[in-house]
Amino acid sequence: MEEWLTNETVQEALRPCLGPNYVDSDPTFNLNIDEDYDHRASGITLSSFCMVYLDWIQYCNSRRQTPVTCERDSPLVNLCFGLCILGRRALGTASHSMSASLEPFLYGLHALFKGDFRITSPRDEWVFADMDLLNRVVAPGVRMSLKLHQAGIEPGSSRAVVDCYS
């Protein structure tokens, strides 16, 4: 993780996200789905992201053998923000094909589950600075979110959610 936090290409690409007026207003994001959607800004901001996820990021960081700086404007929080936006955009891109029929939607989700990501937004191209970010962070995160979503809609889902973490 330290390598990603000190990777100048990654940090430079994510630097605009630290700006007080930065809003990611991708049409994928939705007030009804995204907990951190800021309706005043019509998108997701670092502030709205931190309101929802900063405590969790700080908790996870505190569990590390050697915690790193983890404040709102830290490289760690900015990296988490960028990865979260990228992952949601990838899921949204796959699920938007659902409007035509179920088959392309399922194909898109299957591709994501296998780790076949289509980076369609220029704002997400920073991830190519280190492909390990896709393979070791984004792909497992997307797989986990799909498992948790599926577990949440199946009967007897409370046990299935626990199984996702084991």
Residue, then its C-alpha position, 0 to 999 in steps of 0.5 A: m500500500e505504501e508504494w501506491l501512496t507514494n506513487e507520484t503518477v497516481q497521486e498527481a492524477l488524484r490531486p484534483c479530487l482534493g480540491p474543495n470544489y471537486v465533484d464527480s458527477d458521473p451519470t452512474f451515481n445516483l441519490n437513491i443508490d449512493e449513500d455519499y451522493d451530495h444532492r446539492a453538488s449533484g454528484i459525489t464529493l470528497s466531503s460527502f465520501c468522508m462523511v460516510y466512509l472516513d470512520w471506516i477507513q480510519y478503523c481499517n487503518s488503525r488495524r494495520q501493523t504500521p498505520v499511515t496518516c489517515e486524515r480527510d486530505s491524506p493520500l490514503v483517503n484520496l486513494c480510497f476515494g479514487l478507487c471507490i469511484l472507479g469501482r462504482r463506475a465500473l459496476g455502473t457501466a456494467s449494469h447500465s446495459m440492463s436497459a436493453s435486456l438481462e443478458p448484456f447485464l449478466y455478461g457485464l457482471h460476469a466480466l467484472f467478477k472475472g476481473d475484466f474491467r473496461i475503464t471507460s472514463p478518462r478520470d479513471e485512467w490513473v489506475f493504469a499507473d500500477m495495474d496491481l491496483l486493479n488486480r489486488v484492490v478493485a477486482p476483489g472489491v467489486r467481487m465482494s460487493l457483488k457477493l454482498h449484494q447477492a447475499g442481501i437479496e437471497p433468502g437466509s441472507s444473514r448467514a450468506v453475508v457472514d460467509c462472504y467475510s470468511 
